[in-house]
Amino acid sequence: MMVGAIPCTMEYAVQMRMYAWCMLFVTGTAIFAFDAWENGKKSSYILMGFFGVCAAYSHYFAFVAIIWIYAFLLIGLLYGIGKKQREKKELMKYGAVICASLLLYIPWMPYLIGQIRGVAASYWIPDITKEVIRGYFDWIFQSDYPGIKGMFQILFAVIFIWLMIRMLIKRTREDFIALLAVVIPALVVTTGVIASKLIRPVFIIRYIMPCVPLLCLFFAVMLSKTDKKVRITLFVWLMLVILMDYKCTYYDEYQATDTDKTLSFLEENVDHNDLIVYNYAAYDFIYQCYFDNNQLKYIGDINYNENCDRMWFLCTVYQPMPDQNMLEENGWKMTYIGDFGIEQNEFWIYEIAK
């Protein structure tokens, strides 16, 4: 429930990205690592390794998260068992999983090295400043509804202080789970910021998404220790937050840029001998989902002697425009139709006809 309520998750639950899988893999790695430490079961080590390898293949900062999880497990095995005989057996299991994981990751190593070299040469992420770092805590809880972010931040601060007090007094099993669940996301952010300062900017806050369920686990463990009335109140509040986030995300993903209006207009006006021309190359794969690929063309690939009746130009701002001289020489006239858009890509539609 916390995963659904944290405002940053809903958007990435519906977008075709790797984050939802990463969230599963990192969470699975953490849960089975803790179970391996607590119970020493071979199956827990094997499942930890399986989820860890999947996480490493899915996203580099999911890889960073599992490295920290493995590090904490090693510390736990070295200092948290007590019995030397068991400690040796557990370290052997741990070492076997690490070796197997490295072997399974070898096929990706050439690509990893190539991408590291590419990042070292240039990368698209802007510099990380103090203002950017201060905004990280806002991003996780940011909502379109006023007050939600502040309420989450206050809740987080209160629960974290409560956890620190409990750790000084009780130090229960659940307290350790909650502490690690909040420390690992913080360490992933720290790793990203340090790497960005030492090499070049390689981290943006959405790369924390694979660890968000661990942050939610921190919330869930601590909230489970509250009074029944408090839990019921929080349950109702979280349900309302989920519904509000769902509404906002649905609007942003499907309605904010007039997708239905655009498709309806083009369906009514585009004939079989017309072309749909676009100038935003990055959205090529999105347009292919909506339009006949035989009619779809990038602006750089059009022939101004095209044997077609009309061209419907999807014009995204700051992207390449048709050559006006070539249009005039070949008898084409470009007429503005209106403002439209598809999936967060706003554009104007122009009719290009003779």
C-alpha positions, 0 to 999 in steps of 0.5 A, spaced: 500 500 500 505 504 501 508 503 494 502 505 491 501 511 495 508 514 495 507 519 489 513 518 485 511 511 484 504 511 480 508 514 474 513 509 473 508 503 474 505 505 467 510 507 463 514 502 459 521 503 463 525 498 467 523 501 473 517 496 475 522 490 474 528 493 478 523 495 484 521 487 484 528 485 483 532 490 488 526 488 493 527 481 492 534 481 493 533 485 500 528 480 503 532 474 501 538 477 504 535 478 510 532 471 510 539 468 509 542 472 514 537 470 519 535 463 517 541 461 513 537 457 508 540 455 502 534 457 498 534 464 500 542 465 498 540 462 491 534 467 491 538 473 493 543 471 487 537 470 482 534 477 484 541 480 484 543 478 477 536 480 475 537 487 478 544 488 475 542 487 468 536 491 469 539 498 471 546 500 473 543 503 480 539 497 481 546 494 481 549 499 486 543 497 491 544 490 491 552 491 492 550 495 498 545 489 500 551 484 499 555 489 503 550 489 509 549 481 509 557 480 509 557 485 515 552 481 518 555 474 517 562 477 520 559 480 526 552 478 527 552 470 528 556 469 534 558 461 532 564 460 529 562 454 526 556 457 523 559 463 521 564 459 516 558 455 513 554 462 511 561 465 509 562 459 504 554 460 501 555 467 501 562 466 497 558 461 492 553 466 491 557 472 489 562 468 485 556 465 481 553 472 480 559 474 477 559 469 472 552 470 470 554 477 469 560 476 465 556 476 458 554 484 459 561 486 461 563 488 454 557 493 454 558 495 461 565 497 459 563 500 453 558 504 456 562 507 462 567 509 456 561 513 453 559 516 459 566 518 461 566 522 454 559 525 454 553 524 458 546 528 458 545 529 465 546 536 468 551 538 473 549 536 480 548 542 485 546 543 492 539 545 489 539 539 485 541 535 492 536 539 496 530 537 491 531 529 491 527 529 498 522 533 495 521 529 488 520 522 492 513 525 495 512 530 490 504 531 488 500 535 484 495 536 490 498 541 495 500 539 502 501 531 500 508 532 499 509 536 506 505 531 510 509 525 507 516 529 509 513 530 516 511 523 517 518 520 514 521 525 519 517 523 525 518 516 524 525 516 522 526 520 529 522 514 532 526 509 529 532 512 532 530 512 539 527 505 538 534 503 536 537 506 542 532 502 547 530 496 544 533 494 537 528 489 535 528 485 529 523 489 525 527 495 527 534 493 524 529 491 517 526 498 518 533 501 518 536 498 513 530 499 508 531 506 509 539 506 509 540 503 502 536 508 498 540 513 502 547 510 500 545 509 493 543 516 492 550 518 496 554 513 491 550 517 485 552 523 487 559 522 489 560 518 482 557 524 479 562 529 482 568 524 481 567 522 474 561 527 471 554 527 472 551 520 472 545 520 477 538 523 477 533 522 482 529 517 478 534 512 479 532 511 486 526 508 483 529 501 484 529 502 492 523 506 493 519 499 495 525 499 501 523 506 503 516 503 503 518 497 507 521 502 512 514 506 513 510 499 513 514 496 518 514 502 523 507 504 522 505 497 523 507 498 530 503 504 531 496 504 535 490 501 531 486 508 531 493 511 528 493 505 523 486 506 521 487 513 520 493 512 516 490 507 512 484 512 510 489 517 508 493 513 504 487 510 500 485 517 498 493 519 496 492 513 492 486 515 488 488 522 487 495 520 484 491 515 480 487 520 477 493 525 476 497 520 473 491 517 468 490 525 466 498 526 465 499 519 461 492 519 457 489 526 456 494 531 458 496 532 451 489 531 447 491 524 444 484 522 443 483 529 439 489 528 435 487 521 433 480 523 432 482 529 427 487 525 423 482 519 422 477 523 419 482 527 415 488 523 413 486 519 406 490 513 404 494 517 399 497 522 405 503 522 409 504 523 416 510 527 417 514 528 424 520 532 426 521 529 433 525 523 432 525 521 439 518 519 438 518 515 432 517 509 436 511 512 439 508 514 433 509 507 430 504 505 435 499 509 433 499 510 425 500 506 419 508 505 418 507 506 410 504 513 411 509 515 417 515 519 415 521 523 419 522 530 416 529 529 414 527 523 410 521 526 405 522 527 398 519 534 396 517 530 389 513 525 394 507 522 390 502 523 395 496 528 395 497 531 402 502 531 408 500 532 415 506 535 419 506 534 426 511 540 428 514 539 435 517 546 437 525 546 437 525 540 432 527 541 424 522 544 420 521 543 412 525 547 407 521 552 405 524 553 398 523 546 397 516 547 398 515 553 394 519 550 388 515 543 388 508 547 389 507 545 396 503 550 401 503 549 409 497 551 413 496 551 420 491 547 423 491 547 430 494 545 437 494 537 438 499 532 442 500 525 443 503 522 450 506 528 453 508 530 446 505 537 444 505 539 437 502 543 432 499 540 426 500 543 419 497 541 412 502 541 407 498 541 400 499 543 393 
